[in-house]
Amino acid sequence: MDLQIDRVKVLYIVGVLLGVIAAFYFGFRLLDDLSPTTTSTVLLLGFVAFLLAGLYVKVETLDTVFYALGAGSYLVFVFYTISAFDLGDGGIFVLLAGSSALFIALGYASSEGYLNFERKRIIVGIAVVVVFGFALLGFDVTGAQPTQTTEFEEEAEIPPLPGQSVVGEVTVENPFALSREAEVPRYDACLYTPEVRRTRLGYTESTSNLVIAGGGSRTFELTIGAQVFYDRETGNLRDELNETETVPVERAEECPEESDEVKLVVVPGDGLLARR
């Protein structure tokens, strides 16, 4: 049995794997404040830079390493773009089909000798890609981050089971020219009847993986579930709420220990329910 291992190829393979992992880490973990547009573009620029580097080097196998790094960067670009942006089924199909056509075209062009550029032009191309990438990163880092504005209703209607009632609206705005990932603030609430009952407020639509287009905004309705207004055992409306259709809404940093009046106090979602 021949157990001889090409040590050079092993080193190259490890280098490629670590490079691809680094691209994944950059795309999905590093610099969370970057615009998804910037991250996606930099990954694509990495593909172009590695491709040009592969065309530049004349050392056998080393050019293959650069091509592999470029292909890995492109794959990360595709995965990241699909996960970060709502492309829909049609958009994902176009991206995948276009990527397939691109690599087939590159393979054909390479086999026919169409990619044999002058080395000076390749160096210029790499320099342009690197400069543009760093300029984009610098522009993004200095850009504004999304802002959140919350407006609460004066009163919340008591909904029938198993409904929900609107407590307020949260608007997320992105003043930057590029898209931004944004977080929607979480809120909890205390219902006083005057007995205190804690609950978590929700939204009428999903707020996870939220990406706001450049200069755009999104508005979400903040809601409270009907179950907080009803007795858990009987399922009937609490006695103190039988004579009213609405409950006053107040905003506070934390829930008071007690209250002599019926009201709903909304507080920041900072683990209130975990301290019950």
Backbone hydrogen bonds, N-H to C=O, Kabsch-Sander energy under -0.5 kcal/mol:
donor,donor_aa,acceptor,acceptor_aa,energy
3,L,1,M,-0.8
7,R,5,I,-1.1
10,V,6,D,-1.9
11,L,7,R,-2.2
12,Y,8,V,-2.4
13,I,9,K,-2.8
14,V,10,V,-2.5
15,G,11,L,-2.3
16,V,12,Y,-2.5
17,L,13,I,-2.6
18,L,14,V,-2.6
19,G,15,G,-2.0
20,V,16,V,-2.5
21,I,17,L,-2.5
22,A,18,L,-2.4
23,A,19,G,-2.0
24,F,20,V,-2.3
25,Y,21,I,-2.7
26,F,22,A,-2.5
27,G,23,A,-2.5
28,F,24,F,-2.6
29,R,25,Y,-2.3
30,L,25,Y,-2.5
34,L,31,L,-1.8
39,T,35,S,-2.4
40,S,36,P,-2.5
41,T,37,T,-2.2
42,V,38,T,-2.9
43,L,39,T,-2.1
44,L,40,S,-1.8
45,L,41,T,-2.6
46,G,42,V,-2.2
47,F,43,L,-1.6
48,V,44,L,-1.9
49,A,45,L,-2.8
50,F,46,G,-2.6
51,L,47,F,-2.2
52,L,48,V,-2.5
53,A,49,A,-2.3
54,G,50,F,-2.3
55,L,51,L,-1.6
56,Y,52,L,-1.7
57,V,53,A,-2.2
62,L,60,E,-0.8
63,D,59,V,-1.5
65,V,61,T,-1.8
66,F,62,L,-1.9
67,Y,63,D,-2.2
68,A,64,T,-2.5
69,L,65,V,-2.5
70,G,66,F,-2.5
71,A,67,Y,-2.7
72,G,68,A,-2.6
73,S,69,L,-2.5
74,Y,70,G,-2.2
75,L,71,A,-2.4
76,V,72,G,-2.2
77,F,73,S,-2.2
78,V,74,Y,-2.4
79,F,75,L,-2.6
80,Y,76,V,-3.0
81,T,77,F,-2.5
82,I,78,V,-2.3
83,S,79,F,-2.0
84,A,80,Y,-2.7
85,F,81,T,-2.0
87,L,85,F,-1.6
91,G,87,L,-1.1
92,I,88,G,-2.4
93,F,89,D,-2.2
94,V,90,G,-2.3
95,L,91,G,-2.5
96,L,92,I,-2.6
97,A,93,F,-3.0
98,G,94,V,-2.8
99,S,95,L,-2.1
100,S,96,L,-2.3
101,A,97,A,-2.4
102,L,98,G,-2.3
103,F,99,S,-2.2
104,I,100,S,-2.1
105,A,101,A,-2.5
106,L,102,L,-2.4
107,G,103,F,-2.3
108,Y,104,I,-2.3
109,A,105,A,-2.8
110,S,106,L,-2.4
111,S,107,G,-2.2
112,E,108,Y,-1.8
113,G,110,S,-0.9
114,Y,109,A,-2.5
115,L,109,A,-0.7
116,N,113,G,-1.0
117,F,115,L,-1.7
122,I,118,E,-1.9
123,I,119,R,-2.3
124,V,120,K,-2.2
125,G,121,R,-2.5
126,I,122,I,-2.6
127,A,123,I,-2.5
128,V,124,V,-2.5
129,V,125,G,-2.2
130,V,126,I,-2.6
131,V,127,A,-2.7
132,F,128,V,-2.5
133,G,129,V,-2.3
134,F,130,V,-2.5
135,A,131,V,-2.4
136,L,132,F,-2.4
137,L,133,G,-2.2
138,G,134,F,-2.6
139,F,135,A,-2.4
140,D,136,L,-2.3
141,V,137,L,-2.7
142,T,138,G,-1.5
143,G,140,D,-1.6
147,T,173,E,-2.3
149,T,171,T,-2.6
151,E,169,E,-2.7
153,E,167,V,-3.4
156,A,247,V,-2.9
158,I,245,E,-2.7
163,G,160,P,-3.1
165,S,224,I,-2.5
167,V,222,L,-3.6
168,G,222,L,-1.5
169,E,151,E,-2.8
170,V,220,F,-3.0
171,T,149,T,-3.2
172,V,170,V,-0.5
172,V,218,R,-3.2
173,E,147,T,-2.6
173,E,171,T,-0.5
174,N,216,G,-2.8
180,R,212,I,-2.3
182,A,210,L,-2.5
188,D,267,V,-2.6
189,A,199,T,-2.7
190,C,265,V,-2.5
191,L,197,R,-3.2
192,Y,190,C,-0.6
192,Y,263,K,-3.0
193,T,191,L,-0.5
193,T,195,E,-1.6
197,R,191,L,-1.8
199,T,189,A,-2.4
201,L,187,Y,-2.1
202,G,223,T,-2.5
204,T,221,E,-1.3
210,L,182,A,-0.6
210,L,207,T,-0.6
212,I,180,R,-3.1
215,G,174,N,-1.1
215,G,176,F,-1.3
216,G,213,A,-2.5
218,R,172,V,-2.4
220,F,170,V,-2.9
222,L,168,G,-3.2
223,T,202,G,-3.0
223,T,221,E,-0.5
224,I,165,S,-2.4
226,A,163,G,-2.6
228,V,225,G,-1.1
229,F,226,A,-2.0
230,Y,227,Q,-1.2
231,D,236,N,-3.3
235,G,231,D,-2.0
238,R,229,F,-2.2
241,L,238,R,-2.0
242,N,239,D,-1.4
244,T,241,L,-1.3
247,V,156,A,-2.3
249,V,154,E,-2.7
250,E,264,L,-2.9
252,A,266,V,-2.5
263,K,192,Y,-1.5
264,L,248,P,-2.9
265,V,190,C,-2.8
265,V,263,K,-0.5
266,V,250,E,-3.1
266,V,264,L,-0.6
267,V,188,D,-2.6
269,G,186,R,-3.0
270,D,268,P,-1.7
275,R,271,G,-0.8
275,R,272,L,-1.1
276,R,273,L,-1.4
